[in-house]
């Protein structure tokens, strides 16, 4: 029978000390690794939360800017509508001033003895028809129209002699001309 006799007990103590130190270092290493992992996880979560705050901030601003863009589009449409209305008002105002200017002009170009039956205005183009006592009155009217700075493209289309009206004989005429565009209310200019 063989008995194991340990003549050197210090080796056993050294083994136990090595085992104890190994276990202690392993536990310490695992604890350090767990702490590092937990710290890294906390850092990454903090970075993720910070990034989410930035994304939320940008999303809010993008939403605000989208709302402003929509409001600007609506304002632009309203602005266009207002401009269209102003354009219509301006055209009406020009038409009114054109008519006023034309009515102020007629007495200066139509002499005594010429009577207008019909006036037709289409934009700045005017047609007059009527009767005159004599051809000389028609010649005076034509001369007045051609000399007027407010009229151009004066054309006598027809003169019919001997039209009877009111028991008298008249010259029936048809003349057309163009009005120069108005600069302001009641005044005409070269265009």
C-alpha positions in Angstrom: 0.0 0.0 0.0 1.2 3.3 -1.0 0.5 6.3 1.1 0.7 9.7 -0.2 2.7 11.7 2.0 3.2 15.3 1.3 6.5 16.3 2.6 6.3 19.7 1.2 3.0 21.3 2.5 4.0 24.8 1.2 3.2 23.5 -2.4 -0.3 22.8 -1.4 -0.6 26.3 0.1 0.8 27.8 -3.0 -1.7 25.9 -5.2 -4.6 27.1 -3.0 -3.3 30.6 -3.1 -3.0 30.4 -6.9 -6.5 29.0 -7.2 -7.8 31.7 -4.9 -6.0 34.4 -6.8 -7.2 33.0 -10.1 -10.8 32.9 -8.9 -10.5 36.4 -7.4 -9.0 37.8 -10.7 -11.7 36.0 -12.7 -14.5 37.4 -10.6 -12.8 40.9 -10.6 -12.4 40.6 -14.4 -16.0 39.6 -14.9 -17.1 42.5 -12.6 -14.9 45.0 -14.5 -16.3 43.7 -17.9 -19.9 44.0 -16.5 -19.2 47.6 -15.3 -17.6 48.5 -18.7 -20.5 47.0 -20.6 -23.0 48.7 -18.3 -21.2 52.1 -18.7 -20.9 51.6 -22.5 -24.6 50.8 -22.6 -25.5 53.9 -20.5 -23.3 56.1 -22.8 -24.9 54.7 -26.0 -28.4 55.2 -24.5 -27.5 58.8 -23.6 -26.2 59.3 -27.1 -29.3 57.8 -28.6 -31.6 59.9 -26.4 -29.6 63.0 -27.5 -29.9 62.1 -31.1 -33.6 61.5 -30.7 -33.9 65.0 -29.2 -32.2 66.4 -32.2 -34.4 64.4 -34.6 -37.5 65.6 -32.7 -36.3 69.2 -32.8 -35.7 68.9 -36.6 -39.0 67.2 -37.1 -40.8 70.0 -35.2 -39.0 72.7 -37.3 -39.7 70.9 -40.5 -43.4 70.7 -39.5 -43.3 74.4 -38.7 -41.7 75.3 -42.0 -44.2 73.1 -43.9 -47.0 75.0 -42.2 -45.4 78.3 -43.1 -44.9 77.1 -46.7 -48.6 76.2 -46.9 -49.6 79.5 -45.4 -47.3 81.3 -47.9 -49.0 79.3 -50.7 -52.4 80.4 -49.5 -51.2 84.0 -49.1 -49.8 83.8 -52.7 -53.1 82.6 -54.0 -54.9 85.3 -52.2 -52.4 87.8 -53.5 -53.0 86.6 -57.1 -56.7 86.9 -56.6 -56.4 90.5 -55.2 -54.1 91.4 -58.2 -56.8 89.9 -60.6 -59.5 92.0 -58.9 -57.3 95.1 -59.0 -56.6 94.4 -62.7 -60.4 94.2 -63.3 -61.0 97.4 -61.4 -58.1 99.1 -63.3 -59.7 98.0 -66.6 -63.1 99.3 -65.5 -61.5 102.5 -64.4 -59.7 102.8 -67.8 -62.9 102.1 -69.6 -64.7 104.7 -67.6 -62.0 107.3 -68.2 -61.9 106.4 -71.9 -65.6 107.0 -72.2 -65.4 110.3 -70.3 -62.5 111.4 -72.4 -64.3 110.4 -75.6 -67.5 112.3 -74.5 -65.4 115.4 -73.7 -63.7 115.1 -77.1 -66.8 114.7 -79.3 -68.0 118.3 -79.1 -64.5 119.6 -80.2 -64.4 117.5 -83.3 -68.1 117.5 -84.4 -69.1 120.9 -85.8 -72.5 122.5 -86.0 -74.7 120.9 -88.6 -73.4 117.4 -88.0 -75.7 115.1 -86.0 -74.5 111.7 -84.7 -77.2 108.9 -84.7 -75.1 106.0 -83.6 -71.8 105.6 -81.6 -70.2 102.1 -81.4 -67.1 101.7 -79.2 -65.0 98.5 -79.2 -62.0 98.9 -76.9 -60.3 102.0 -78.5 -62.0 101.6 -81.9 -64.9 103.9 -82.5 -67.5 104.0 -85.3 -69.8 107.0 -85.8 -72.8 107.2 -88.1 -75.2 110.1 -88.5 -76.3 112.9 -90.8 -74.9 116.3 -91.8 -76.5 119.5 -93.3 -73.8 119.7 -96.0 -70.7 118.1 -97.3 -68.7 121.0 -96.1 -69.7 120.2 -92.5 -68.5 116.6 -93.0 -65.2 117.9 -94.4 -64.8 120.2 -91.3 -65.5 117.2 -89.1 -63.0 115.0 -90.9 -60.4 117.8 -90.7 -61.0 118.2 -87.0 -60.6 114.5 -86.4 -57.4 114.2 -88.4 -55.9 117.2 -86.6 -56.8 115.9 -83.2 -53.8 114.5 -81.2 -56.3 112.2 -79.4 -57.5 110.3 -82.5 -55.7 108.3 -85.3 -56.6 106.1 -88.2 -59.5 108.3 -89.2 -61.5 106.7 -92.1 -64.6 107.9 -93.8 -66.4 104.8 -94.9 -69.4 106.2 -96.7 -71.3 109.4 -97.5 -74.8 109.1 -99.0 -76.3 112.3 -100.4 -79.9 113.1 -100.4 -81.2 111.1 -97.4 -84.5 112.6 -96.4 -85.2 113.2 -92.7 -87.5 115.5 -90.9 -88.7 116.8 -94.3 -85.2 117.9 -95.3 -82.4 116.4 -97.3 -79.2 115.4 -95.4 -75.8 113.7 -96.2 -75.7 110.4 -94.3 -72.1 109.4 -93.2 -70.2 106.5 -91.5 -66.8 107.3 -90.1 -64.4 105.3 -87.8 -61.2 106.1 -85.9 -59.1 104.9 -83.0 -58.7 106.6 -79.6 -55.2 107.0 -78.2 -54.9 105.2 -74.8 -55.6 107.3 -71.7 -52.8 108.3 -69.4 -55.0 109.3 -66.6 -58.7 109.9 -66.0 -60.1 112.1 -68.7 -56.8 112.6 -70.7 -55.6 110.8 -73.8 -52.1 110.4 -75.1 -50.2 109.0 -78.1 -49.8 105.2 -77.9 
